[in-house]
């Protein structure tokens, strides 16, 4: 039912935009795209994915995973493909956890590494939006949204910190004891202990978190350049400084579970944010469509790896389903740009 609601949400938002915006202006902007700028944006995205793979590797190695960076990059690209293909919001993250943990007996730790990777990128994204909103004029609704996101993020960080203090065991990657026939300890108890252990380990590793945060900052800077390049592709007069709030606000809005892959939300938010700059509606919609086309191109690249058999067929693990939660919840870094 939630999936149907998302489809209806995207269809409704796109229908409103089609009704309120001159589609000839959109078509004209797309016809005049400077594809060199688009290729530059695509290069920024792929470079951001590489840096994301390095960040994920740094966060997963202490949990007992030893894979080359190229494997992490392949898993990230495959995750992008599943994000486009699957109707669920966490499909790509579940696939990434499955590929990392397959055959290791550490499925829960693999899921935790993906969650840590996503959360680190999300917090940097929110922090960037908050700092940029302090110096870049924004419409009242956008400023309120940024402040609300920052408040929720701060509360969530406090809860994570308190949860991590419950566990003091120094080795987070030890496998939990196997439950006996009576079902004690329960699966949820074991997984909570694993999660708390991992959180405690990260809390005691400020250098690791610091390096991961710097990598997340590099990812988000590349995403800012991506949006600026796309503005150049459609000839929209968008200053680079404004992209520091345009990119994170639009990405955060697409996390709301009201659409499929952010379709409709991305276009509407881009339009509303760029109108005060004097950007034509057709150019704003064209920019958002090109933005999605970059995600699509990267996702199809991961699909080629998967379809040609270079990656094994992914089977959704039970641990991933339970730890990731409701598959219709908004994911912490969709699209991969967010993280």
C-alpha angles and dihedrals in degrees: 000000000000090000091053089050090053092051091048090047094053092044091050095048093047090047092054091049092049089051097047100037128067102245090199088065090052092049091048092051091049092048091055097047115144098225094196088068090048091053089050089053090049090051090052090052095050091047089050089052091052091051089047089054090052090050093049091049091052091051096045100045094074088054090061104270121132113183131140118256091249089062091053090049091052091050091049092051091046088051089054088054093052091047088060096040105042125070092221124089097227099042094113094048092049089051091050091051091048094052093047097045102037113126093001101092087230101103094139092050090050090054090048091053090054091048091049090049093049095045093050091053092044094053092050089049092052092045091052091050091049095050093044091049089059092064105024118072111242136181111265093251092053093048091049091050092051092049092048091049091050091050093049091046092051091050092048092049090052091052092049090050092051092047091052091054091062092072125059102170107127097215112065095175098062112120114248119243115273113254116247126230091275090063096244120168095032123229092248092052092052093047093048089052091049092050093046090048091052092047090049091050093051090047090055091048106069093161091056092048091045093053092045090050091052090051090049089052089053090051092052093046088054089050090052089053088048092058092044090052091051090051087055090048092061095035094245116159097233115151116225090238091060091054087067088071100027094059100047096040093051093045092048091049091053088060090071108106094235102098145033111265089338093293110162093012092066093049096045095046093048090050094050094046095048098044094080088056091058094251112155115248091238091054092047093051091044090052091052092048091051088048090058091045089060090054089047093051092050092046092051089052089058088046091058090055090050098043094047091056097247087125123042120247109276120237116192108243120222091231091057093050093051097044096042092051127202108015089217095061119107111264123235098244111020117182102029085248089077092063 
